[in-house]
């Protein structure tokens, strides 16, 4: 094997992932830890990385407390309602009480936030959303993180966390490789904050040719937010709570501004409002939850899915009325150009001018994430001042592994944080990590050279597999000895689609399907040892696939465990078609044992803020 | 719309390689110019298009669903703090939009260590950096443990 250089980096706090959560964590760690060495490591370039790489046209989590628009309790009730009763209200409240300070800082840094010309307040898109000119949202936030960090390492794919030599449940750092130079990196840190991305491309996307990259969530969100803590033995929560998005067809252009600000609305192919019909029948499945306002995101998906199944598609967004107003037309287009340029391209290519044609909507394939209208992620300790005892075992946002913190997609239970809330959660984790480093474990952990040397061999194995196997065949992509990362990805997407409730199965699964899916995932996991990577780019793809597969297995285990259909419109357990509050008004928790490859499942109680 | 690179405009500077979040803009070893090595992992985020000093990168809508003949061109000007778009439909219609991208000079954000160091009291409190001032309310809201209960609401 070619000798790879090993680069050792010591840090007090290591931030894995430089998206919104990671930039928040880096900034805040520096504010409180003036003398600490704070290192942020990112697989791309923090200037344009993470889910906000292409920009945003709205900030979806802002209270407006100083204008008395909303209070944190209101946001908790909203998120709880949208997630069918199950959110970590302590975590959600914590983000909501801090998020305004984050947004005010963004504005001070130079993010153009639109103002209502009459009131002078931020221009509301909806109750929680404010409108921004956010093309440079990420570069602005990255600038703040760059000013704060001791060092930023771009283009390093973190593959594994390192554990302490003496204490099995204490994190000690992380390892990865430089995608450009191929050097092996060992980060030794007293605290680690995982702020990596959620998961696209675990379920088969609707477009499978060139367009497979036009997933709704970024294709570079490769489930590292989950795989890294799972492998370290952290407990995960609500991993079954995948999200399905109703979006404009093919480009997955956002609908929020259209519904809330432009006041466009949906109808079936025959011009009818279809939602009330299906809400009526939903009562048998979910009872009173369908009568709540606003109607939960998953239930609105359900109505659309049923209407399409009944043969009255396509569903269209009625834009022709609103777009006669030139201001609204501009908002409608700029909304896409600011955050989903691909939708503008789809419309330009198909001659769809929403002034003249009502565009089609569709439902996406499922994604796993912790920051949108869904809350998959690690089980984290809550805020010190009020979290119930069962939600508190250490520092705020510390996972069940000592010294391991998280933010954004990595933390479960705190739905509806979006970009501003993810940055805020990073700040919360950053301050807590500084406290942890200063108070709890001043000595820090010990990294074993044997452990990282073993990982080094594992990490570069796909390059070896390719080099050796490639000699067996004349040319092409078919080898009996190795699988290319794309082969493995497509097998994963097919398994998840057919057995775990993807688009091909109408988002439906059951116990026998899930068990069969787990058998096939097991074989895929075995085959991952035979991945072949032609170059360093493919090596990155190989490790992204590793992360996606482990996260998918976790999703499948959770889906099997929760024997109810809690979120119709996101997925259906056909063998348990109703919501079951008697048995399942609780969180699902899993823990993976990396030695035995076994999963342990348990329930955890839900605490609500007394109304 | 996966990106592609015009042969006569690209000078191989590598800005696109440096910025691409998906690591798919690479330099072709024969022509010493950039190209998209993996169009099916392109999110159409336009990071490379915006970063290209030669305007050598463009997008052609995904072959699976985008008929040919369209274009969405962009010019991002940091000195003017604007972004300008030109959308051309397949049938030739055009739409143009210009938006601001930043209200302050680039590189003007202060490091958090340029602010006065926080007190030990502040460290113990639940407040984050710049709070409560940056909240613009008198104090950070808080709950008490007795406000939580199990059961249905």
Interface residues (C-beta under 8 A of the other chain):
Chain A: X27 X28 X30 X31 X32 X34 X43 X44 X45 X47 X48 X49 X50 X53 X54 X65 X66 X71 X72 X80 X85 X89 X90 X93 X97 X98 X100 X101 X104 X105 X107 X108 X109 X110 X111 X112 X133 X135 X136 X140 X143 X144 X147 X148 X155 X179 X207 X208 X209 X210 X211 X212 X213 X214 X215 X218 X219 X220 X250 X330 X333 X334 X337 X338 X341 X342 X344 X345 X346 X347 X348 X349 X350 X351 X353 X383 X384 X385 X386 X387 X388 X389 X424 X427 X428 X431 X434 X435 X537 X540 X581 X585 X605 X606 X607 X608 X609 X610 X611
Chain B: X1 X2 X18 X19 X20 X21 X22 X23 X24 X26 X37 X38 X39 X40 X41 X42 X43 X44 X45 X46 X47 X59 X61 X62 X63 X64 X65 X66 X67 X68 X69 X70 X71 X72 X74 X76 X83 X85 X87 X88 X89 X90 X91 X93 X95 X97 X99 X100 X101 X102 X103 X104 X105 X106 X107 X108 X109 X110 X111 X112 X113 X115 X117 X118 X123 X126 X128 X129 X130 X131 X132 X134 X135 X136 X137 X140 X141 X142 X143 X144 X145 X147 X148 X149 X150 X151 X152 X153
